[in-house]
Amino acid sequence: MDTMTVIWIIVAIVVVLLVLALVAAALRTASRKRKEQKRQEAAEVRAKAQEQSPLVAQQQADADLSAAQARKARADADVRAAEAERLEAEAAARQQEAAASHEDLTKEWKRADALDPDIKDRRSTGRARSTGEHGAHEKPTDSTTT
């Protein structure tokens, strides 16, 4: 090989190395630019997120308030349901008491009729049932329904 060929080989190698160095530099520059663009994009996303933070916090506060109102309404409904059950039990007890009182009253009317000599006489003639008479006083009509 002569010297000229060696020089051309060396020049070719140097040119290839320079081209590779330029390509590498261009790639690094492009990589830096991409990273900078990503940083800017991330900063924009953070800024938008920062703007939305108060809105999200308000939405959470509204949701918490609604949940608290729902719990209060449920508690109020439970109290009303318990009161309704108590009143129903009280009504049932009063209904039983009224029925017992009505039964006692009926027994008293029958006892009064049994004691009254006039009723005994009318019964033997059949007039008491036909006229509806009960002793000296007329038996009141039950106007309540059970």
Backbone as a chain_set.jsonl record, in Angstrom:
{"seq": "MDTMTVIWIIVAIVVVLLVLALVAAALRTASRKRKEQKRQEAAEVRAKAQEQSPLVAQQQADADLSAAQARKARADADVRAAEAERLEAEAAARQQEAAASHEDLTKEWKRADALDPDIKDRRSTGRARSTGEHGAHEKPTDSTTT", "coords": {"N": [[0.835, -1.152, 0.0], [0.509, 2.108, -0.757], [1.51, 5.371, 0.416], [-0.304, 7.302, -0.158], [-2.723, 6.002, -0.329], [-3.0, 5.16, 2.259], [-3.208, 7.605, 3.501], [-5.626, 8.456, 2.411], [-7.303, 6.575, 3.508], [-7.056, 7.15, 6.194], [-8.088, 9.735, 6.182], [-10.669, 9.164, 5.363], [-11.508, 7.678, 7.538], [-11.377, 9.629, 9.54], [-13.273, 11.416, 8.545], [-15.564, 9.823, 8.695], [-15.648, 9.483, 11.461], [-16.058, 12.145, 12.23], [-18.54, 12.591, 11.067], [-20.034, 10.739, 12.52], [-19.719, 11.892, 15.075], [-21.044, 14.318, 14.678], [-23.626, 13.354, 14.156], [-24.145, 12.134, 16.616], [-24.059, 14.381, 18.3], [-26.205, 15.791, 17.248], [-28.265, 14.044, 17.887], [-28.146, 14.147, 20.687], [-28.827, 16.818, 21.101], [-31.404, 16.836, 20.051], [-32.55, 15.064, 21.845], [-32.331, 16.536, 24.221], [-34.008, 18.675, 23.583], [-36.46, 17.314, 23.351], [-36.752, 16.457, 25.998], [-36.965, 18.939, 27.261], [-39.327, 19.874, 26.109], [-41.086, 17.978, 27.172], [-40.848, 18.632, 29.886], [-41.965, 21.211, 29.845], [-44.559, 20.572, 29.012], [-45.345, 18.976, 31.196], [-45.288, 20.938, 33.19], [-47.389, 22.557, 32.309], [-49.542, 20.791, 32.582], [-49.471, 20.443, 35.352], [-50.106, 23.055, 36.129], [-52.734, 23.282, 35.191], [-53.883, 21.293, 36.751], [-53.504, 22.432, 39.255], [-55.216, 24.607, 39.024], [-57.645, 23.278, 38.984], [-57.815, 22.135, 41.462], [-59.125, 23.635, 43.638], [-61.777, 23.441, 42.728], [-62.254, 20.694, 42.76], [-61.918, 20.241, 45.467], [-64.102, 21.685, 46.429], [-66.173, 20.198, 45.293], [-65.817, 17.822, 46.714], [-66.357, 18.729, 49.279], [-69.054, 19.41, 48.938], [-70.082, 16.866, 48.397], [-69.538, 15.598, 50.835], [-71.173, 17.132, 52.499], [-73.691, 16.494, 51.443], [-73.747, 13.773, 52.074], [-73.752, 13.936, 54.863], [-76.198, 15.229, 55.265], [-77.883, 13.254, 54.291], [-77.408, 11.224, 56.176], [-78.45, 12.498, 58.439], [-81.131, 12.808, 57.662], [-81.828, 10.111, 57.486], [-81.507, 9.374, 60.161], [-83.473, 11.018, 61.31], [-85.711, 9.906, 60.084], [-85.612, 7.371, 61.203], [-86.109, 8.026, 63.852], [-88.721, 9.021, 63.588], [-89.966, 6.696, 62.709], [-89.646, 5.06, 64.943], [-91.19, 6.516, 66.744], [-93.667, 6.255, 65.506], [-94.061, 3.5, 65.782], [-94.205, 3.365, 68.562], [-96.521, 4.879, 69.006], [-98.365, 3.279, 67.635], [-98.289, 0.981, 69.21], [-99.258, 2.075, 71.564], [-101.797, 2.817, 70.711], [-102.865, 0.294, 70.15], [-102.864, -0.793, 72.721], [-104.68, 0.949, 73.97], [-106.892, 0.37, 72.451], [-107.379, -2.264, 73.203], [-107.915, -1.803, 75.882], [-110.22, -0.253, 75.635], [-111.919, -2.121, 74.464], [-112.071, -3.972, 76.53], [-113.261, -2.356, 78.471], [-115.672, -1.858, 77.208], [-116.723, -4.414, 77.19], [-116.943, -4.829, 79.955], [-118.846, -2.866, 80.485], [-121.036, -3.834, 79.076], [-121.49, -6.131, 80.563], [-122.261, -4.928, 82.957], [-124.666, -3.692, 82.183], [-126.148, -5.98, 81.644], [-126.131, -7.105, 84.171], [-127.517, -5.131, 85.555], [-129.942, -5.357, 84.257], [-130.549, -7.922, 85.077], [-130.945, -7.547, 87.784], [-133.102, -5.787, 87.907], [-136.468, -5.834, 88.636], [-138.561, -5.151, 86.954], [-137.611, -5.624, 84.382], [-137.399, -8.354, 84.434], [-140.085, -9.053, 84.51], [-140.998, -8.059, 82.049], [-139.504, -9.577, 80.323], [-140.585, -12.049, 80.634], [-142.977, -11.667, 79.383], [-142.139, -11.025, 76.907], [-141.795, -8.438, 76.013], [-139.528, -6.873, 76.486], [-137.48, -7.465, 74.662], [-138.67, -6.844, 72.245], [-139.241, -4.132, 72.397], [-136.841, -3.068, 73.055], [-136.102, -2.136, 75.557], [-134.25, -1.424, 78.475], [-134.216, -1.688, 81.604], [-134.47, 1.141, 83.772], [-133.128, 2.943, 82.297], [-132.156, 3.611, 78.968], [-129.968, 1.575, 77.105], [-126.94, 2.796, 75.908], [-126.077, 3.408, 72.459], [-123.434, 1.872, 70.731], [-121.201, 3.825, 69.145], [-118.704, 3.679, 68.174], [-116.318, 2.111, 66.042], [-114.631, -0.981, 65.841]], "CA": [[0.0, 0.0, 0.0], [1.333, 3.303, -0.808], [1.184, 6.371, 1.423], [-1.491, 8.025, -0.564], [-3.857, 5.165, 0.018], [-3.083, 5.194, 3.729], [-3.72, 8.935, 3.854], [-7.052, 8.473, 2.08], [-7.989, 5.724, 4.503], [-7.078, 7.917, 7.447], [-9.027, 10.838, 5.952], [-12.007, 8.568, 5.357], [-11.837, 7.319, 8.936], [-11.612, 10.893, 10.255], [-14.557, 11.935, 8.07], [-16.603, 8.982, 9.285], [-15.701, 9.826, 12.891], [-16.682, 13.464, 12.334], [-19.971, 12.417, 10.77], [-20.611, 10.079, 13.708], [-19.744, 12.881, 16.157], [-22.124, 15.257, 14.368], [-24.892, 12.643, 14.367], [-24.316, 11.975, 18.072], [-24.385, 15.711, 18.84], [-27.577, 16.108, 16.824], [-29.164, 13.204, 18.692], [-28.182, 14.696, 22.046], [-29.59, 18.067, 21.046], [-32.812, 16.462, 19.878], [-32.98, 14.467, 23.112], [-32.505, 17.645, 25.175], [-35.206, 19.409, 23.19], [-37.622, 16.491, 23.73], [-36.883, 16.527, 27.462], [-37.445, 20.278, 27.613], [-40.747, 19.907, 25.733], [-41.808, 17.173, 28.174], [-40.884, 19.431, 31.121], [-42.958, 22.271, 29.657], [-45.872, 19.929, 29.009], [-45.633, 18.596, 32.584], [-45.585, 22.172, 33.925], [-48.736, 22.976, 31.915], [-50.484, 19.862, 33.214], [-49.498, 20.791, 36.789], [-50.827, 24.329, 36.283], [-54.164, 22.98, 35.042], [-54.289, 20.545, 37.947], [-53.55, 23.4, 40.353], [-56.441, 25.386, 38.837], [-58.803, 22.425, 39.267], [-57.793, 21.686, 42.863], [-60.218, 24.201, 44.441], [-63.061, 22.909, 42.268], [-62.37, 19.324, 43.27], [-62.114, 20.354, 46.917], [-65.494, 22.113, 46.631], [-67.018, 19.042, 44.989], [-65.702, 16.887, 47.84], [-67.093, 19.326, 50.4], [-70.478, 19.251, 48.627], [-70.408, 15.444, 48.572], [-69.543, 15.34, 52.282], [-72.38, 17.761, 53.04], [-74.836, 15.666, 51.038], [-73.716, 12.543, 52.867], [-74.165, 14.287, 56.225], [-77.642, 15.478, 55.219], [-78.536, 11.953, 54.13], [-77.358, 10.543, 57.476], [-79.399, 13.177, 59.333], [-82.476, 12.446, 57.219], [-82.038, 8.713, 57.871], [-81.695, 9.356, 61.612], [-84.798, 11.59, 61.569], [-86.706, 8.905, 59.675], [-85.596, 6.313, 62.212], [-86.798, 8.553, 65.039], [-90.153, 9.053, 63.282], [-90.439, 5.307, 62.663], [-89.745, 4.594, 66.329], [-92.349, 7.194, 67.328], [-94.857, 5.63, 64.923], [-94.214, 2.194, 66.435], [-94.658, 3.613, 69.929], [-97.922, 5.293, 68.941], [-99.153, 2.112, 67.251], [-98.4, 0.126, 70.393], [-100.145, 2.769, 72.496], [-103.157, 2.706, 70.162], [-103.315, -1.087, 70.345], [-103.157, -0.96, 74.148], [-105.923, 1.671, 74.248], [-107.965, -0.379, 71.801], [-107.68, -3.398, 74.085], [-108.535, -1.245, 77.082], [-111.586, 0.147, 75.266], [-112.696, -3.348, 74.269], [-112.33, -4.527, 77.859], [-114.239, -1.475, 79.12], [-116.963, -2.101, 76.543], [-117.2, -5.708, 77.691], [-117.373, -4.597, 81.34], [-120.083, -2.09, 80.447], [-122.088, -4.756, 78.656], [-121.787, -6.978, 81.736], [-122.997, -4.111, 83.929], [-126.038, -3.573, 81.672], [-126.807, -7.273, 81.854], [-126.332, -7.249, 85.627], [-128.612, -4.224, 85.928], [-131.176, -5.977, 83.769], [-130.847, -9.091, 85.907], [-131.41, -7.07, 89.089], [-134.338, -5.003, 87.769], [-137.644, -6.716, 88.6], [-139.416, -4.804, 85.817], [-137.065, -6.28, 83.205], [-137.762, -9.756, 84.549], [-141.492, -9.175, 84.133], [-141.115, -7.801, 80.614], [-138.908, -10.705, 79.607], [-141.529, -13.177, 80.638], [-144.023, -11.371, 78.403], [-141.489, -10.838, 75.619], [-141.814, -7.037, 75.623], [-138.218, -6.226, 76.593], [-136.722, -7.644, 73.411], [-139.32, -6.195, 71.112], [-139.177, -2.677, 72.532], [-135.455, -2.662, 73.251], [-135.959, -1.455, 76.829], [-133.297, -1.988, 79.438], [-134.374, -1.094, 82.912], [-134.929, 2.515, 83.837], [-132.379, 3.729, 81.319], [-131.879, 2.965, 77.679], [-128.55, 1.248, 76.894], [-126.456, 3.661, 74.798], [-125.647, 2.728, 71.25], [-121.979, 1.97, 70.539], [-120.984, 4.509, 67.878], [-117.311, 3.455, 67.725], [-116.083, 0.862, 65.323], [-113.353, -1.584, 66.262]], "C": [[0.897, 1.237, 0.0], [0.821, 4.324, 0.195], [-0.08, 7.142, 1.076], [-2.738, 7.232, -0.182], [-4.059, 5.2, 1.53], [-3.665, 6.532, 4.159], [-5.218, 8.988, 3.562], [-7.842, 7.606, 3.06], [-8.123, 6.482, 5.818], [-8.089, 9.071, 7.319], [-10.454, 10.294, 5.985], [-12.449, 8.214, 6.771], [-12.16, 8.584, 9.725], [-12.966, 11.472, 9.838], [-15.7, 11.13, 8.674], [-16.756, 9.303, 10.765], [-16.359, 11.19, 13.092], [-18.189, 13.372, 12.071], [-20.67, 11.763, 11.961], [-20.722, 11.049, 14.883], [-20.868, 13.878, 15.926], [-23.492, 14.609, 14.584], [-25.165, 12.494, 15.857], [-24.698, 13.304, 18.706], [-25.813, 16.084, 18.48], [-28.586, 15.3, 17.633], [-29.275, 13.72, 20.123], [-28.988, 15.985, 22.092], [-31.08, 17.771, 20.918], [-33.369, 15.875, 21.172], [-33.217, 15.544, 24.157], [-33.768, 18.441, 24.859], [-36.462, 18.64, 23.575], [-37.848, 16.545, 25.239], [-37.437, 17.876, 27.889], [-38.931, 20.416, 27.259], [-41.593, 19.13, 26.736], [-41.924, 17.932, 29.497], [-41.94, 20.531, 31.018], [-44.376, 21.696, 29.682], [-46.282, 19.529, 30.421], [-45.991, 19.822, 33.413], [-46.991, 22.673, 33.58], [-49.796, 22.084, 32.564], [-50.597, 20.167, 34.703], [-50.28, 22.079, 37.026], [-52.326, 24.1, 36.162], [-54.686, 22.236, 36.26], [-54.42, 21.487, 39.142], [-54.825, 24.247, 40.252], [-57.675, 24.573, 39.234], [-58.882, 22.002, 40.734], [-58.908, 22.307, 43.706], [-61.595, 23.665, 44.023], [-63.294, 21.504, 42.805], [-62.607, 19.346, 44.777], [-63.554, 20.771, 47.23], [-66.455, 20.968, 46.347], [-66.987, 18.044, 46.138], [-66.472, 17.415, 49.041], [-68.597, 19.185, 50.184], [-70.92, 17.801, 48.834], [-70.472, 15.086, 50.06], [-70.799, 15.928, 52.935], [-73.617, 16.941, 52.689], [-74.893, 14.384, 51.852], [-74.179, 12.817, 54.3], [-75.671, 14.541, 56.277], [-78.414, 14.167, 55.084], [-78.539, 11.189, 55.45], [-78.351, 11.17, 58.45], [-80.829, 12.805, 58.965], [-82.8, 11.013, 57.618], [-82.286, 8.626, 59.376], [-83.071, 9.92, 61.979], [-85.897, 10.596, 61.213], [-86.77, 7.767, 60.692], [-86.32, 6.761, 63.476], [-88.312, 8.567, 64.796], [-90.732, 7.64, 63.238], [-90.603, 4.752, 64.075], [-90.955, 5.229, 67.014], [-93.651, 6.574, 66.796], [-95.106, 4.27, 65.571], [-94.734, 2.357, 67.853], [-96.143, 3.985, 69.933], [-98.831, 4.138, 68.538], [-99.353, 1.18, 68.438], [-99.355, 0.752, 71.412], [-101.595, 2.662, 72.021], [-103.706, 1.304, 70.362], [-103.683, -1.325, 71.807], [-104.465, -0.256, 74.503], [-107.125, 0.956, 73.625], [-108.376, -1.574, 72.662], [-108.384, -2.928, 75.351], [-109.985, -0.855, 76.802], [-112.467, -1.082, 75.093], [-113.043, -3.966, 75.618], [-113.371, -3.682, 78.596], [-115.623, -1.688, 78.533], [-117.567, -3.414, 77.044], [-117.698, -5.569, 79.125], [-118.702, -3.85, 81.378], [-121.258, -2.983, 80.052], [-122.483, -5.669, 79.814], [-122.594, -6.193, 82.772], [-124.446, -3.924, 83.479], [-126.797, -4.869, 81.911], [-127.088, -7.489, 83.339], [-127.485, -6.369, 86.095], [-129.952, -4.804, 85.484], [-131.572, -7.167, 84.636], [-131.396, -8.669, 87.267], [-132.773, -6.386, 89.015], [-135.543, -5.934, 87.664], [-138.56, -6.403, 87.42], [-138.944, -5.506, 84.559], [-137.431, -7.761, 83.245], [-139.206, -9.972, 84.116], [-141.661, -9.0, 82.63], [-140.557, -8.967, 79.803], [-139.895, -11.862, 79.541], [-142.658, -12.93, 79.644], [-143.441, -11.129, 77.019], [-141.426, -9.402, 75.169], [-140.43, -6.402, 75.634], [-137.452, -6.33, 75.29], [-137.376, -6.869, 72.267], [-139.231, -4.68, 71.199], [-137.766, -2.184, 72.73], [-135.231, -1.961, 74.564], [-134.983, -2.197, 77.721], [-133.46, -1.237, 80.733], [-134.889, 0.323, 82.821], [-134.244, 3.381, 82.796], [-132.154, 2.924, 80.06], [-130.38, 2.738, 77.554], [-128.042, 2.077, 75.736], [-125.979, 2.803, 73.615], [-124.143, 2.94, 71.072], [-121.746, 2.604, 69.155], [-119.544, 4.334, 67.376], [-117.224, 2.156, 67.006], [-114.721, 0.33, 65.733], [-112.709, -2.299, 65.133]], "O": [[1.904, 1.32, 0.703], [-0.247, 4.117, 0.772], [-0.822, 7.573, 1.959], [-3.723, 7.824, 0.26], [-5.192, 5.262, 2.006], [-4.502, 6.598, 5.06], [-5.991, 9.505, 4.368], [-8.982, 7.94, 3.383], [-9.17, 6.455, 6.464], [-8.85, 9.341, 8.249], [-11.342, 10.908, 6.576], [-13.601, 8.421, 7.151], [-13.119, 8.604, 10.496], [-13.719, 11.961, 10.68], [-16.695, 11.702, 9.117], [-17.876, 9.387, 11.268], [-17.137, 11.368, 14.03], [-18.996, 13.993, 12.762], [-21.758, 12.178, 12.36], [-21.716, 11.027, 15.609], [-21.571, 14.249, 16.866], [-24.403, 15.233, 15.127], [-26.291, 12.704, 16.308], [-25.577, 13.344, 19.567], [-26.547, 16.627, 19.306], [-29.636, 15.813, 18.017], [-30.361, 13.73, 20.705], [-29.751, 16.208, 23.032], [-31.908, 18.383, 21.594], [-34.508, 16.148, 21.551], [-34.195, 15.48, 24.901], [-34.507, 18.831, 25.763], [-37.424, 19.229, 24.068], [-38.982, 16.662, 25.704], [-38.283, 17.949, 28.78], [-39.701, 21.005, 28.018], [-42.683, 19.566, 27.107], [-42.964, 17.887, 30.154], [-42.707, 20.765, 31.952], [-45.277, 22.267, 30.297], [-47.436, 19.719, 30.808], [-46.894, 19.764, 34.248], [-47.706, 23.159, 34.456], [-50.821, 22.572, 33.038], [-51.695, 20.151, 35.258], [-51.026, 22.19, 37.999], [-53.105, 24.656, 36.937], [-55.785, 22.507, 36.745], [-55.341, 21.351, 39.946], [-55.442, 24.567, 41.268], [-58.64, 25.126, 39.762], [-59.935, 21.553, 41.187], [-59.586, 21.579, 44.432], [-62.469, 23.462, 44.866], [-64.393, 21.169, 43.247], [-63.401, 18.563, 45.299], [-64.155, 20.271, 48.182], [-67.436, 20.782, 47.067], [-68.021, 17.48, 46.498], [-67.153, 16.662, 49.737], [-69.335, 18.879, 51.12], [-71.993, 17.541, 49.378], [-71.363, 14.353, 50.487], [-71.408, 15.307, 53.806], [-74.484, 16.72, 53.534], [-75.969, 13.959, 52.273], [-74.914, 12.018, 54.881], [-76.343, 14.12, 57.219], [-79.471, 13.996, 55.691], [-79.543, 10.576, 55.813], [-79.019, 10.46, 59.201], [-81.647, 12.52, 59.84], [-83.919, 10.725, 58.041], [-83.17, 7.894, 59.82], [-83.757, 9.379, 62.846], [-86.883, 10.455, 61.936], [-87.848, 7.262, 61.003], [-87.05, 5.986, 64.094], [-89.091, 8.182, 65.668], [-91.859, 7.414, 63.679], [-91.577, 4.058, 64.368], [-91.662, 4.567, 67.772], [-94.611, 6.392, 67.544], [-96.25, 3.931, 65.876], [-95.591, 1.596, 68.302], [-96.919, 3.484, 70.746], [-99.948, 4.026, 69.043], [-100.446, 0.653, 68.648], [-100.155, 0.057, 72.039], [-102.505, 2.444, 72.821], [-104.876, 1.136, 70.703], [-104.685, -1.975, 72.103], [-105.275, -0.8, 75.253], [-108.22, 0.937, 74.188], [-109.562, -1.858, 72.827], [-109.323, -3.563, 75.83], [-110.871, -1.094, 77.623], [-113.621, -1.091, 75.521], [-114.165, -4.426, 75.829], [-114.255, -4.219, 79.263], [-116.622, -1.7, 79.252], [-118.77, -3.504, 77.289], [-118.742, -6.117, 79.481], [-119.574, -4.155, 82.191], [-122.341, -2.893, 80.631], [-123.665, -5.946, 80.02], [-123.507, -6.738, 83.392], [-125.359, -3.99, 84.301], [-127.953, -4.851, 82.332], [-128.147, -7.992, 83.715], [-128.315, -6.78, 86.906], [-130.947, -4.757, 86.208], [-132.752, -7.399, 84.9], [-132.23, -9.37, 87.84], [-133.524, -6.414, 89.991], [-135.641, -6.727, 86.728], [-139.262, -7.288, 86.933], [-139.762, -5.941, 83.749], [-137.738, -8.356, 82.212], [-139.519, -10.952, 83.439], [-142.416, -9.749, 82.01], [-141.072, -9.301, 78.736], [-140.014, -12.55, 78.528], [-143.236, -13.881, 79.118], [-144.192, -11.037, 76.048], [-141.035, -9.147, 74.03], [-140.18, -5.476, 74.863], [-136.832, -5.356, 74.863], [-136.683, -6.304, 71.42], [-139.152, -4.01, 70.169], [-137.509, -0.989, 72.586], [-134.244, -1.237, 74.694], [-134.908, -3.425, 77.716], [-132.837, -0.188, 80.9], [-135.645, 0.669, 81.914], [-134.746, 4.452, 82.455], [-131.986, 1.705, 80.1], [-129.597, 3.634, 77.872], [-128.655, 2.068, 74.669], [-125.55, 1.659, 73.766], [-123.642, 4.052, 71.24], [-122.054, 1.999, 68.128], [-119.207, 4.788, 66.283], [-117.95, 1.208, 67.304], [-113.779, 1.093, 65.946], [-111.629, -2.867, 65.298]]}, "num_chains": 1, "name": "protein.A"}
